[in-house]
Amino acid sequence: MGLARGGSLENAVVLDHALVLNPGGLRFPDEFVRHKILDALGDFKLAGIAMQGHFRLHRAGHDLHSQLLTEIFRNPDNYEVIDSAQVTELASVARPSMASVRYAY
């Protein structure tokens, strides 16, 4: 499908069914989990606003992350935008001008 152009054994994990073809194997025993977590965090960051919440994802991917964010932001009753000064948990990482979203689904 041409989706892995430029991909190689040096910059990607290559599988043949369940067998890892990379000569050194995986860099970490939980490399696939780390990748999925980073995918989710990156997709949520694309919302353009810091989010405070708890997400439990199962067999998720970019499309499901997008659907989740679309559903959350579809209705203002689903979330609350608050000034970061109100969020003591984020005080150490949030910038004063940044807002956060609290959401329970």
C-alpha positions in Angstrom: 0.0 0.0 0.0 3.1 2.3 0.1 2.5 3.3 3.7 6.0 2.4 4.9 8.1 4.3 2.4 11.5 5.0 3.8 11.0 2.3 6.4 13.8 -0.1 7.1 15.1 -2.4 9.8 16.9 0.5 11.3 13.9 2.7 11.9 11.0 0.3 12.2 10.1 -3.0 13.8 9.4 -5.5 11.0 7.2 -8.5 11.6 6.6 -11.8 9.7 3.4 -13.0 11.5 4.6 -13.1 15.2 8.3 -13.2 14.4 10.4 -10.0 14.8 12.7 -9.8 11.8 15.0 -7.1 13.1 18.5 -8.5 13.9 18.6 -7.1 17.4 14.9 -7.9 18.1 12.9 -5.4 20.1 14.6 -2.6 21.9 12.2 -3.1 24.9 10.1 -6.1 26.0 7.0 -3.8 26.0 7.9 -1.9 22.8 4.5 -2.4 21.1 2.7 -1.1 24.2 5.0 1.9 24.4 4.2 2.6 20.8 0.4 2.4 21.3 0.7 4.7 24.3 2.7 7.3 22.4 0.2 7.1 19.5 -2.7 7.9 21.9 -0.8 10.7 23.7 0.1 12.3 20.3 -3.4 12.0 19.0 -4.9 13.6 22.1 -2.3 16.4 22.0 -3.6 17.2 18.5 -6.8 18.3 20.2 -4.9 21.6 20.9 -5.8 21.7 24.6 -4.3 19.9 27.6 -6.6 17.3 28.9 -6.9 16.0 32.5 -8.6 12.6 32.5 -8.3 8.9 32.6 -8.5 6.9 29.4 -8.5 3.1 29.1 -8.2 2.1 25.5 -8.6 -1.4 24.1 -7.4 -2.3 20.6 -7.4 1.4 19.8 -5.7 3.2 16.9 -5.5 6.7 15.3 -9.1 6.4 13.9 -10.6 5.4 17.2 -8.7 8.2 19.0 -10.1 10.7 16.5 -13.6 9.3 16.9 -13.3 9.6 20.7 -12.1 13.2 20.6 -14.9 14.1 18.0 -17.5 12.6 20.3 -16.1 14.4 23.4 -16.0 17.8 21.8 -19.3 17.3 19.9 -21.3 18.4 22.9 -20.1 21.0 25.5 -22.0 19.1 28.2 -19.3 16.4 27.8 -16.4 18.5 29.1 -15.5 21.5 31.1 -12.8 24.0 30.0 -11.0 25.4 33.0 -8.2 27.8 33.5 -5.0 26.1 34.4 -4.7 28.2 37.6 -7.7 26.2 38.8 -5.9 22.9 38.3 -3.4 22.3 41.1 -2.5 18.9 39.7 -1.2 20.5 36.5 0.4 23.5 38.2 3.9 22.2 37.8 3.5 21.5 34.0 0.8 23.9 32.8 1.6 27.3 31.4 -0.6 30.1 32.9 -2.3 30.8 29.6 -3.1 27.2 28.9 -6.5 25.7 29.5 -7.4 22.1 30.4 -10.3 19.8 29.7 -11.8 17.5 32.4 -13.8 14.7 30.9 -15.4 11.6 32.3 -16.9 9.2 29.8 
